[in-house]
Amino acid sequence: MALWSWNVDNNRFMMDERSFDMWGLPWAQDVEFETLSAHIHPADRDRVRAAFLATRSVAGRYEIDFRIALGHEVRWISARGQGADAGIVDRVMFGIFLDVTGRKQAEEGHELLAGEMSHRVKNLLMIATSLTHITSRGTTNSAEMSAELIGRLTALGRAHDLVRPLPGHEGKAALLGDVFSVLLAPYDDDQAFAGRIRVAVPRMGLGERTAQTLALVVHELATNSLKHGALSSAAGTLDISSSSDEQSLTLVWAETGGPEIHQPPALSGFGSKLLARSFSDQLGGEISYDWQCAGLVATLRLRRDRLAA
């Protein structure tokens, strides 16, 4: 917490040393309002100026949250005081600055988590519906369909555990092939089209963080394929192959036999953004998409030195 006083006639601030440190400014006897405003994030600047000036005519306590830019660092500040000139002394108003960066980061984290949970729930409901249709194509009676559908949904539960490991699983690794086999098992349709999903990857271990991030990517690709790609068609197939060198491992996700692609879809949804950010930030990798008429070919490149993490 830091202290400030504001001369409403000349728009100059007197602040304690902590305020100057908070704003990344050298200490001075006072500072102009415009000098402070120049450090406010451009997206917040006009809003804060208007709100601060409006406090003189609005009674009661006020709280204005905004961002300030300190080089590459962004810090959240909360300015608090009393409006309508309450407590004014010799044309000077008083208030405090609070550094609320930690609280704002926590709120952003909660929003991201809520968005991810909403996205997961919607996808799981869609997947369950699609799996019911897939199962109905290859069964002849209700008992057979029930047994197979239960098996697929059970496999989906195991896949979900891999995407979001349960507490107590820290430090345990997974095999690269297992990530694909567990996550894709619910979508394989052996009765209707034997071997529609083929996986050819080397036998290698993955660290927990790598396995979880890769599982997110595979889960998202499979979900999108079930919506629009090869896994949405009875005749669709999916081939996963790999190649490697000293620096990187390359995985190729190739779909064929699904609906013909006339125009690449826009990858602007929450899942796609989360996928790209997780893959880049945690694995130092990159994903490229080639929307061929026969189906999607996605290329995933991972740094080998990150695989054990």
URFENBEL-V175071 format. One record per run of one state. SS is the DSSP state (helix for helix, strand for strand, loop for the rest). FROM is the first residue (numbers start at 1). TO is the last residue. If there is no record, write none. Layout:
ss,from,to
SS,FROM,TO
SS,FROM,TO
This chain:
ss,from,to
loop,1,1
strand,2,7
loop,8,11
strand,12,15
loop,16,16
helix,17,23
loop,24,30
strand,31,32
helix,33,37
loop,38,39
strand,40,40
loop,41,41
helix,42,57
loop,58,60
strand,61,70
loop,71,72
strand,73,82
loop,83,88
strand,89,89
loop,90,91
strand,92,99
loop,100,100
helix,101,137
loop,138,141
helix,142,163
loop,164,173
strand,174,175
helix,176,187
loop,188,196
strand,197,199
loop,200,204
strand,205,206
loop,207,207
helix,208,228
loop,229,229
helix,230,232
loop,233,236
strand,237,244
loop,245,247
strand,248,256
loop,257,269
helix,270,283
loop,284,285
strand,286,292
loop,293,294
strand,295,303
helix,304,306
loop,307,309
